[in-house]
């Protein structure tokens, strides 16, 4: 059995990935979720190199032509797809035409290596139509094809899409927000929404959502923190990833909402994350969000 090295075995996900590579049981479609965009991409390249390295003993060896080409972004059998950019470099997401291009590329046989690896960056931006266009491809890949989807949060994926992939949480799903100075604002906004929901007062909920007016980035950044509060409330208030930062709000929701209501609230947040990933109109998303919370 070929030995796989270079993975951080202190991290459960990386330990599992290394084991599957050594046993030659690595799934043909995987999702790497969490951490930062660069950390996700670095891990995906490490996986790709392990899959196509020429060494019979230890991979990635770092010296064969495949290893060198992957890490110089020049290997013809390792394809990296970035989200489409529009005018002013605004991200337009990953559209159905982009998905069709990936699907078309997958029909081509490997050029130099024994397999081909397709890495999709910011896969959380895959639009619904694009996910549907890729379903058959990731469901029935050729034996020599691997798809690695990188995302900050997988909540925007269709259930049918997720069911065809093996998912690994490689780091905090809010890590990209934490590196931004706006994280404190997002945290405070999440607290405000949680408190307003705890009152079961529609006016208070709408008022709390007022801070997101014309600020889609803040709304998007707040939602994972709100999910964290809800999860902590479901687990009796002792599992919030931010320690004491959000515990008061988690306790409030646990006291005011039933487990069924908390689960419904979590699902609502997930739906809004999905709609924003599909470029939903901010005002409509906010209105829907406030209305659904008011009814739970």
Helices and strands as residue ranges (DSSP letters): E 3-4, H 12-22, E 29-33, H 37-52, E 58-59, H 65-71, E 78-81, E 84-85, G 87-89, E 91-93, H 96-105, E 116-120, G 123-125, H 128-139, E 145-151, G 154-156, H 159-162, E 166-169, H 175-178, H 183-199, H 202-209, G 210-212, H 216-234, G 243-246, H 247-256, H 259-277, H 282-295
